[in-house]
Amino acid sequence: MMKNIRIDRTGAVGVLTIARRERFNSLDVETAQDLRKAGLQLARDRDVRAVILRGDGGVFCSGADLKYIARGGDGDVAYLSPDARPEVAGYGRVFKQILEYIHSTISEIRRAPKPWIAAVDGAAAAGGLGIAMACDLVIASDRATFEWAYFKTGLTGAESTTFMLPRLVGFRKAMELVLLGPRLGPHEALEIGLINEVSANVDARALELAAKLAEAPTAAVGVAKSLLNRSAGMDRLDTHLDAELAELARIANGPNFAEGIEAFLAHRPPDFGAE
């Protein structure tokens, strides 16, 4: 049984739901582990021919759970230092623990020989944006928003965002989204190619598309996706995810993230300094 992740089936369509609405569908370690478990299950089940990824309660996903990280996480993280070097004291080790599972899920989504559809209702921010962007198609509701958001707490990007954005919207627009951090509505996101479609009933539309894709020739779909992945340089995704994780963990151990997370919890603007 998974506490905050739900799997449902409609014929050959699998539906993976992040169900942690009280924390804006953010991911602590347990939820990230279960997301990976559910992602692997749906990606490798031959009877599932298309997958929908969604969030519960009018929120898609807000990324890693900052309140959980501020508490220092829980459990033993020694396994994250396989060369037996001690972990650097700071928030980076907890981020690393969460991102290991999220990044593994994203990698599995891209490798899966079947289409994944993100059904985005409400906010997709930081890691939530990355998870959505890693899917093959993105359908958004009228109230969906998309925001890079990492700079708000003094962080670098992760969860595939710095890899996917330039491939989806172009280099110059990706720079704008990262450096200026606008919060995009669904029609703005559609206009720049960040998503595929806006729908008044996002879950129904995602299910309609997934059912159509589930009737397509599975082997041909998988090969076509693999060829498109290769043409877009997706074979470099895992290496880039490793770099994102390492850099974010390093920055999370610095003073600006300490200020950023304190400001976040206090609901005040951060006061960042030079590092």
N, C-alpha and C positions, 0 to 999 in steps of 0.2 A: 504494500500500500504506500502511495506517495501522498504526502501531506498537502503540498501546494501546487502540484502538477496533476492535471487530469488528462486521460486519454479516452476518447470516444471514437466509435466507428460508425460510419454510414455507408454500407456496402463496401466498396474498395477504397473509400476515402477515410483517412485517419485524421482526427482533430486533436491537436495538442494545445491545451489551455493552461496558461500561467494563472493560477487562482490564489493570489495573495493580495487582494484588493485593499486590505487594511494598511498595507505598506506600498501602495501604488504599484503592485506587481513587481516590486524590486526583488533582487536575488541575494539571499544569504547563502551560506555554503550548502546547507541541506537542500534548498530549492534549486541551486545551480547543479548539484549532483543529480537530483531527480530530473531536471531538464535534460541533462546529458543522457540519463538512462532512458527516458521516454523518446528522445531524439534518435538514439541508436535503435531502439525497438521498432519505431515506425520507418526509419530509413532502410532497415534490413529485412523487414517483413515482406515477403514476396506477394502476399495477398493484399497489401496496401499499395495502391498504384498512384496515389496523390495524397499530399499532406497539407492540412491547414494549420497554421500557427497563429494563435490569438491570445488575448488577455481578457480576464474577467472584469465585469463591472465598469465598463466604459473607460478603461485604461489599458494600453497595450503593455508597456514595460518601461520602467524608469531606470533600468540598469542595476548595478550593484547597490546593495542596501547600505547607505552611508551611516545610518544609526547603528547597524550591526558592526560595521567597521570601526566606528568611534568607540564602541565597547571593547574592541580588541579581538572580536571574534570568539571562537571557542574551539577547543580540541587541540590536538598535537599537530603542528605543521612542520615537524622535523623532516618529514618525507619530501618536502619541497626543496631540500638541500641535499641532493643525492651524493654530492662529493664530500659530505660530512662537514662542510664549513658551517659555522653558526649563522643563523638568519640575522640580518641587520635589524636592530630594534626599530620599531616604527610601524606605521600603518601598511607599508608595502607588502608585508608577509600575508596579511589577511586578504588584501586585494589579489595577491598571487594565488591564494588558495581558491578564491571564487572564480577568477578568470581562467584558471586551468580548465575548469569544467565548461564554462561558457564558450571558450575558444574551441574546445573539442567538439562541442555541439555545432558551432558554426562550420567547422571543417567538415563534419559529417553531412550537414545540409548541402554543402557545395558538392561533395563527392557522391551523394545519393543518386542512383540511376532512376530517379523519379522526380516530378516537379513538387516544389514546396511553395505554398502561397501564404504570405503574411496578410492577415485580416486585421488592419490597424484601426481601432476605435479608441479615440482619446489620445493621450500622450505617448509618443515614442521618443524617448530622450536618452542621450548618452548611450549606454550599452543597449538599451531598448531600440534605439535607432540602428545600431550595428546589427542586431539580430534580425530586424525587419529587412535591412538592406541585403543581408546574406541570402534571403529567400529569392526564388526565381521570379515570382510575380508579387506585387504589393498592391492590395486593394485597400482603400481608405474610406472611412466614413466622413460625413460632412463636418464632424467635430474633431477629426484627427489633427494632431500637431506633430511636427518633426523638428527636433532641436539637437544640435551637437552637444552643447551644454557643459562639456568637461572643464572649460576655463572658469566656470562659476565657482568651482572649489579648488582651482589651481592645479588641475590635472592635465595630462596629455591624453590623447585619444587611445582607445583600445576597442575590443570587440568588433574588429574589422573595419571600423569607421574610416581610418586613414587609408585603408586599402580600397574600399568599395567606392567612396565618394568620388574620387577623380575618374573612376571607370564609368560611373553612372551619369555624372553631370558635367564632366570636363574639369581640367586642372584649375582654370581660373575661378570657376564657380565654386569648386571644392574649397579653394583658399578663402573665398568669401564666407562660406558657411562655417568654416573652422575659425577664422580670425575674428569675424564680426559676430558670429553666433546668433543669427536671427532665428526666431521661432516661426516656422513656416506653417501656414494653413494648408489644407489638402489641395486646393486649386493651384496654389503657388508651387507646391511639391510636384504636382502633375505637369505644370508648365515647364519646369526645368528637367523633367525626366527622372525625378527621384522615385516616383511611383507610376503605376500603370493605369489606375482608374479610381474615380471617386464614385461611391455608391451610397444611396440613402439607406440601404439595408445591407451593410457590409458583410455580415455573416451569411445571409442568404446568397448574396452574389458570389462570395468566395466558395460556398458549397456548390453552386451551379457550375462555376468554372472547374472546380476540382473534379466534379462528377464527369464533366466533359473530357477532361484530361485522363481520367481513369479509364475511359473507353478507348483512348488512343492506343496505338501499337507500342506496348511498354518497352520492348527492346530498342525500337527506333527512337523513342523519346529519350531513353537513357543515353544512347550514343550521340544524339544531337546535342544534348546538354553537355556531355563530355567534350565534344568538339568545340562548342561555344566557350566552355571553360578554358580550353587550351588556347583558343584564339585571344582571349582576354587576359591571359597570363595568370589564371587562377592556380596554376601549378606552383606559383610562388606564395600563395596565401598562407600556408602553414609557417613558412619562414618569417613572413611579415607579422603574423600573429605572435610569434615568439618575441619579435622585436618590440611590438606594442606592449606586451606584458612586462618585459624587462624594463622598458623606459617608464611605464606608468608606475611600476613598483618602486623604482628609484626615486621618481619625483614625489610619490606619496610619502616617502620617508623624510622629505624636506620641510622647511618651515612654512612655505606657502600653502601646502595642503593642510598642515596643522591649523593655520589661520582660516583656510577655506572651510574646513569641516566644522570648526568652532562657530564661524559666522553662520553656516547653514543651520546648525542646531539652535542658534540664538535668533534666527530669523532677522539677521542684519546684513548689510553689505560687507564683503570682505575688504581688508586693507592689505593688499599684497605688496611685498618689497622685493628688491633684487636678490637673487640667489647666487 
